Amino acid sequence: MSTQWQVAEVVGGVPENDTARTIRLRVDGLTGHLAGQHIDIRLTAEDGYSAIRSYSVASAGMDGHLEITVDELPDGEVSPYLVRDLAIGDKLEIRGPVGGWFVWRPINRNRVQLIGGGSGVVPLMSMIRAHQASSNESPFRLLYSLKSPETSLYRDELARLDRESAKLMVDYIYTRSTPEGWPVPPARLTSDAFLGRIFPPEENPDVFICGQTVFVETVADWLVMAGYPADSIKTERFGGTGGNR
Ligand SMILES: Cc1cc2nc3c(=O)[nH]c(=O)nc-3n(C[C@H](O)[C@H](O)[C@H](O)COP(=O)(O)OP(=O)(O)OC[C@H]3O[C@@H](n4cnc5c(N)ncnc54)[C@H](O)[C@@H]3O)c2cc1C
């Protein structure tokens, strides 16, 4: 982990949907990261103005490369540039990976409940990938809250893992539109819709919640009220006051 700014080179970019893109970076001297950590990116204009934003690491790799997935905010300062304009071969200043709280370690044998809202699934994907790559057999569940199926990140990979991996179960909540044939209509999020689709408190899961601030705080409150110990719940807020509720 580096707390110094260093240069990373863009070596790949894959669209995830209409507004989000996964960017692969080569970082000299990167010796690994913990699943759930993030990096800071600093962009500096010719006049010296600079903007810093955080992006979770999506990959689980330890080979001098890491991936981030950026979802574009239409009126955003940094995310549209990263999604639309950044090209292979471009260089970025990055710091990290950082963060030692919102992380999953393969040594942890508890079952794990992941809850993601929108792009909040990114650090959870890193945990899923690290879990899949490890010999840790503890069950993982992901509950992924989305406006519509089209806004999903990692759609094919999650569907494949849900089908093929005995270690992971994936479930979705849709707030605006659903896939064809989905058993429930899209709806505003409710405590009942959440609590019925996650490991119950008696199973003592470690819970990771990530997304926009209001999403994270609302869901964490629901869980505490339902009897999940507060210290079993870890949260990461991406900012913003809207949400996909
Ligand atoms: C630890 C951490 C990890 C993060 N990881 C990711 C990630 O993996 N992928 C990702 O896409 N983003 C992630 N973010 C959010 C990211 O850092 C930026 O906030 C986001 O890309 C918006 O930056 P911007 O410059 O485009 O928008 P800004 O110019 O900063 O903001 C534009 C408008 O959008 C609002 N806004 C700011 N952030 C958000 C938000 N997250 N959601 C909704 N509205 C917002 C602002 O209030 C403002 O009105 C993370 C944030 C944190 C703190």
PDBQT file of the ligand as one rigid body, heavy atoms in Angstrom, charges set to zero:
ROOT
HETATM    1  C1  LIG A 301     -14.388   5.270  -0.630  1.00  0.00    +0.000 C 
HETATM    2  C2  LIG A 301     -15.122   5.624  -1.924  1.00  0.00    +0.000 A 
HETATM    3  C3  LIG A 301     -15.135   4.721  -2.962  1.00  0.00    +0.000 A 
HETATM    4  C4  LIG A 301     -15.804   5.034  -4.149  1.00  0.00    +0.000 A 
HETATM    5  N1  LIG A 301     -15.827   4.114  -5.143  1.00  0.00    +0.000 NA
HETATM    6  C5  LIG A 301     -16.490   4.390  -6.290  1.00  0.00    +0.000 A 
HETATM    7  C6  LIG A 301     -16.563   3.399  -7.335  1.00  0.00    +0.000 A 
HETATM    8  O1  LIG A 301     -16.023   2.281  -7.224  1.00  0.00    +0.000 OA
HETATM    9  N2  LIG A 301     -17.234   3.727  -8.469  1.00  0.00    +0.000 N 
HETATM   10  C7  LIG A 301     -17.849   4.949  -8.624  1.00  0.00    +0.000 A 
HETATM   11  O2  LIG A 301     -18.443   5.177  -9.702  1.00  0.00    +0.000 OA
HETATM   12  N3  LIG A 301     -17.811   5.883  -7.650  1.00  0.00    +0.000 NA
HETATM   13  C8  LIG A 301     -17.133   5.633  -6.500  1.00  0.00    +0.000 A 
HETATM   14  N4  LIG A 301     -17.076   6.582  -5.514  1.00  0.00    +0.000 N 
HETATM   15  C9  LIG A 301     -17.653   7.917  -5.795  1.00  0.00    +0.000 C 
HETATM   16  C10 LIG A 301     -16.580   8.785  -6.485  1.00  0.00    +0.000 C 
HETATM   17  O3  LIG A 301     -15.523   9.063  -5.573  1.00  0.00    +0.000 OA
HETATM   18  C11 LIG A 301     -17.118  10.141  -6.952  1.00  0.00    +0.000 C 
HETATM   19  O4  LIG A 301     -17.791  10.763  -5.877  1.00  0.00    +0.000 OA
HETATM   20  C12 LIG A 301     -18.077  10.017  -8.131  1.00  0.00    +0.000 C 
HETATM   21  O5  LIG A 301     -17.421   9.417  -9.250  1.00  0.00    +0.000 OA
HETATM   22  C13 LIG A 301     -18.583  11.413  -8.532  1.00  0.00    +0.000 C 
HETATM   23  O6  LIG A 301     -17.488  12.236  -8.864  1.00  0.00    +0.000 OA
HETATM   24  P1  LIG A 301     -17.689  13.404  -9.923  1.00  0.00    +0.000 P 
HETATM   25  O7  LIG A 301     -16.491  14.272  -9.851  1.00  0.00    +0.000 OA
HETATM   26  O8  LIG A 301     -18.094  12.878 -11.252  1.00  0.00    +0.000 OA
HETATM   27  O9  LIG A 301     -18.970  14.187  -9.359  1.00  0.00    +0.000 OA
HETATM   28  P2  LIG A 301     -18.941  15.549  -8.507  1.00  0.00    +0.000 P 
HETATM   29  O10 LIG A 301     -18.592  16.675  -9.420  1.00  0.00    +0.000 OA
HETATM   30  O11 LIG A 301     -18.113  15.346  -7.278  1.00  0.00    +0.000 OA
HETATM   31  O12 LIG A 301     -20.455  15.627  -8.058  1.00  0.00    +0.000 OA
HETATM   32  C14 LIG A 301     -21.514  15.933  -8.981  1.00  0.00    +0.000 C 
HETATM   33  C15 LIG A 301     -22.842  15.856  -8.273  1.00  0.00    +0.000 C 
HETATM   34  O13 LIG A 301     -23.135  14.508  -7.870  1.00  0.00    +0.000 OA
HETATM   35  C16 LIG A 301     -23.261  14.392  -6.448  1.00  0.00    +0.000 C 
HETATM   36  N5  LIG A 301     -22.519  13.169  -6.079  1.00  0.00    +0.000 N 
HETATM   37  C17 LIG A 301     -21.211  13.059  -5.743  1.00  0.00    +0.000 A 
HETATM   38  N6  LIG A 301     -20.882  11.759  -5.544  1.00  0.00    +0.000 NA
HETATM   39  C18 LIG A 301     -22.002  11.054  -5.783  1.00  0.00    +0.000 A 
HETATM   40  C19 LIG A 301     -22.312   9.667  -5.755  1.00  0.00    +0.000 A 
HETATM   41  N7  LIG A 301     -21.402   8.733  -5.463  1.00  0.00    +0.000 N 
HETATM   42  N8  LIG A 301     -23.568   9.307  -6.078  1.00  0.00    +0.000 NA
HETATM   43  C20 LIG A 301     -24.499  10.227  -6.420  1.00  0.00    +0.000 A 
HETATM   44  N9  LIG A 301     -24.288  11.538  -6.438  1.00  0.00    +0.000 NA
HETATM   45  C21 LIG A 301     -23.058  11.947  -6.129  1.00  0.00    +0.000 A 
HETATM   46  C22 LIG A 301     -22.633  15.614  -5.884  1.00  0.00    +0.000 C 
HETATM   47  O14 LIG A 301     -23.282  15.961  -4.665  1.00  0.00    +0.000 OA
HETATM   48  C23 LIG A 301     -22.889  16.644  -6.980  1.00  0.00    +0.000 C 
HETATM   49  O15 LIG A 301     -24.207  17.149  -6.883  1.00  0.00    +0.000 OA
HETATM   50  C24 LIG A 301     -16.448   6.285  -4.309  1.00  0.00    +0.000 A 
HETATM   51  C25 LIG A 301     -16.422   7.195  -3.247  1.00  0.00    +0.000 A 
HETATM   52  C26 LIG A 301     -15.784   6.875  -2.072  1.00  0.00    +0.000 A 
HETATM   53  C27 LIG A 301     -15.785   7.878  -0.944  1.00  0.00    +0.000 C 
ENDROOT
TORSDOF 0
